[in-house]
Structures are given as structure tokens and as C-alpha cells.
Amino acid sequence: MMKKTALPIGVFDSGVGGISVLRELVALMPNENYIFFGDSANAPYGTKTLDEVVELTCKDAAFLYEQGVKAIVVACNTATSAGVKILREHYTTIPVIGIEPALKPAVLSAKHPTVLVMATPMTLREEKFKNLMHRFEQDAKIIPLPCPGLVEFIERGELESEELEAFLRKLFAPFKEVDAVVLGCTHYPFAKKMIGKILGEEVQLFDGGAGTARETKRKLEEFALINPSLEEGKVVILNSAKDPEMIALCERLLYL
């Protein structure tokens, strides 16, 4: 029987975006084993109702739990907002780690900066984000920016297309003076190069992937689940779309 510490860490997202978090996890803990599940068949989550997202989030977590994982990482801002509390109440014997927009470091990046928070419509609607925003609204001008349609570009593997550039230029057109941008969906870091091209090098970009990886390591230590092996771990990628091209896209994004 495999030792509990050698069991894989389960990571899931509404699609391929959570690979941006998986990259940070692998970089921080290369000796751990991972199972990544992308629910591309139901992507995007961010434009669905709360009930729909909760149902999908619970199904994703249950699928990973059945694979015998030692922790569950919700690598999706929308799923975290909608369902991480429910998952933590249900899975009490293993750590459940969520992600949230990296608003704090963005706010602290300058004196009273103007911060754009790019996220899915549902993430911005939920109480979790509103509470986060209220914590920092005295220290910065915070502008929520819903981005319906952006996830689909990443799901198609369009990271540098002319169509993506046109989409983003239209999205950012109303905002002339921006100090920082929070990439509040795990898909968005894959558009970072194009976003930087449009907004310029002086605008700082922040995402929550590295923080989520550090919190995962902390939780594994708390539960005494760190893998002591010095060998490089294995990464298994699964996707509900049952499309080999989707798996290939995930692998390409992981090793960009």
C-alpha cells in the first residue's frame, strides 16, 4: 500500500487555467505527485449560476477524492468563491486549499494605486470578493473588471492571437491610468504576455498562483503529509472533454 505522504495532490479547475497554479505547485514541491483535473466540458464556470458552480465544484472534488488524493487544491477563483467552504465542511480529513485574487500585493505595490481586478462575472458578484475588496478600498482605487469571453481564448490555446489582442485592447480601452492589474482567474496568467504588451511594462501584474502553492505546502506540513522522497514526482493530467488535444494543451501550458 502506498504511504499516505506519497499520495498525489489533487488539483482541479473549470478548464485548463488551473495549470497556472499547478506550475507553481510543481516548482515549489517538485517531489510531490499530482493529479490535475480540468472540467473543460463545462467551461467556463464564471458565467454560470451559483447553484451550477457549486454542483460542478462538488463533483470535481469528489472525482479527485475517489482517485485517492491527500489534498485538494481548488485552482479556480470562481469555484473557490462558490464552493470552497462547502468542500472544507465535507472533507475534514484532508486539506482543501482555495485561491483568491492577489489583491493585497497589488494594493501594496504603490501609494494609493489604481488597481484593475480582472475576474469572471461570478467571482466579482460573490460575497468573498466583496469582503476582500472592502478590506483594501481605503488604500487603493479598486476597479472590478468582469472579463466574459477571455477564458474561452485560453481554452482554445489562443495566447498570442490577433483576436485575443483585439479583445483585450477593447477591454482595457476605458482605463487610461492603471498602476496594477490583478489576474483574478487562473486562466488569465496565460494571457499575461499579451496583457503586458497592451498595458506597458510599468503596469504590474499579480496572480494568486504562487501564494496558493505556498499555502498548500503549509497545509501539507500542518497535516504531516509532505512527501519525503527526493525523486521528482509524477503529474497526471485528466480532462472531462475527453479530447487528446486538450491534454496536449495542458501539457504545453505546464511546461511553457
N, C-alpha and C positions, 0 to 999 in steps of 0.2 A: 504494500500500500504506500502511495506517495505521501511523504511528510507534508503536514499542513503548510509549512513555510514554503514548500516548493510548488504549491498550488498556484495557478495563474491568477492575475489580477484581471477582472472583467471590466471592460470599458465600452460604453455604448453612446451612440449619437443618433440623431434623426437621419443621418446620412453619412457622408464622407468627412464632414467637418471635424468631427472628434479626433481625426487623425492628427490634427494640430496639437491636441492635448497628449495623445499617445506618443508623439515625437518627444515632447518634454519629459514624459514619464520614462521613456527608454533612455534618454540622455542622462537623466538623474539616477536611474536604477537599471542599468543595462543587464544586470544579472537576474532580474525578475522575469517570469514568464507572463505572457499577456494573451488574452482573447479579446479582440475588438469586434463588436457587432454594430454594423451600420444599417439603419432601417430605411434604406433609400426607396423601398417600395411605397413608403408612406410619407416621404419628404415632400415639402418642408413641414415641420411641426408648427412653426411660428405664425402661420396664418390660420391654424385650426382653432376650434373652441377649447376652452379649459378642460371640459369633460373628455374630449377626444384625446388631448395630450396626456392627461392623467392615465387614461386607459392604455395608451401606447407605451408610456413610460413604465407602467407596472408590468406589461407584457415583456418589454425589453429586459428589465431587471430579472424577471422570473426565468427567462430563457438563459441568461448568463448564470444565474444561481444553479440551474439544473446542470450546467457544464462543470460544476464543482469549483467555483472561484472562491478565493479567500477574501476578496474585497470587490466592491462595485464602485466604479467611477462614472458618474453621470456627466459625460463630456458634451453636454448640450445645455446652453443657457436657458432655453425655453423649457426643457424637461426638468431642469433644476428648479426653476421658478414654480412650475406647476406641481411637481410630484416628489421632490427630494424628502420633504418632511414625512410623507406617507411611506416612502421606502424605508426611512430610518426607523419608523414605528414598527414596520413589518419584519425587517431583517435586523434583529438585535444582536446576533452572534458574530456578525462580520461588519467591518467599517463600510459606510456608504458615504462617498465624497461627492459633493456637487461643485459647480463652478458659478462664479458671478462676475459681472463686468468689472474690469480693473479700474474702477473709478477713483479709488483713493490715490494710487500713484500718479494718475493723470492730474488730479486736483493739486497734488503736492509738487508738480513739475515746474510750476511758476507761481508768481504772486498774483492771486486772483485771476487765473487763466479762463479763457473761453474754451469749454470742453464739449465737443460733439460726442454723443453716445450713440453709436450705430448698433442697432439691435433689431430683432424681429418684432413685429407689432405686438405679439402676445407677451414677450418679455417686458416690454415697456408698459404694458397695461397692468401687469401683476403687482400686487402689494409689495413683494420682495424688492423689486427695483425702486418703487416709490419710496420705501423706507430708506434704501441706500442713498437715493438722491437727496432726501431731506437731511441726511447726516452731514452732507458736504455743501449744501446750497448756499451757505453763508461764506464759503471760502472760494467759490468759483461761479462763473456763469455757465450753467449746465444746460445743454440743449439736447433733448432726446430726438433721435433721428431714426424713425422706422424705415426699414430697407426691404420692403417686399419685392421679391424678384431676384435679389442678389444671391441667395442660396442656390437657386437653380443654375446660375452660371458655374458655380463651383462643382455642383453635382454633374455637370456636363464636362468638367475638366477644362473649362474656359478660364484661364488665369491671366492671359495677356491679349485677348482678342480685341479687335476694334469695337465690337459691340459692347463688351464689358467697359471699355474706356468711355464710350458714349453714354452708357448707363450711369457711370459714376460721375462724369462731368455734369450731367443734368442733376444728379442727386445733390452734389456739392455747390451748384451754381448760386443758391441764395446766401451762402455763407462766405463772407469776404475776409473776416479776421478770425482765424482759429488758431489756438495755441497747441491743442492736443486733441486726439481722437481715440476714443475707446472702442475697440473692436469687440462688441458685446454679443457675438455669436461665434461659435468655434469654426464655422466655415470661413469667416471673414479674414483671418490671418493669411489665407491663401491668396487673397487679393491685395495683400499689403504692398507688394511692389507697384501695382497699378495705382493704388491709393496714394502712395508716396510720390509717384510721378506727377499726379494731378495737383496735390496739395503743396508739394515742395518739401525739401529736406528739413526746413525749420519747424515743421509741424510734427510733433512727437506722436507715435502710435503705441497704444498699450493694449495688451490682451491678457486674459487670465490663465493661460495655459501653464506657465511656469509656476505660478502660485498654487494651482491645483495639484501639480506634481509634488511640490514641497509638502502640501497638506496631506497628500496620500502617503508619502513617506513617514510623516509624523504619526499618522493614524496606524500605519503598519507597525511602527515601533511601539505605540501605545498598546496594541493588541498582541505584541510579541510575534509578529508574522513576517518579519524581514527574512528574506531568503539568504542564508549564509553562504551559498555557493559563489565561487569566484568565476564560474563559467558564464559565458554570455547566454542569456535566456532566449526562449523561442517566442515568436509573435505569430499568432493565428488570426487571420482576418476572415470574417464572415459577413455576409450581406443579404438582407431579405429580398433584394431584387433578383437573386439567383442568376446574375449576369456576370460572366467571367471578365468582361471589360470593366465592370465596377470594381472587382477585386484588384485588377491590374491598375486601375486609377488610384485605389487606396495605397497600393504598394509604391506607386510612383510618388504620391504625396508624402508618404512616410520617409522616403529616402531622398527627397529633394535636396 
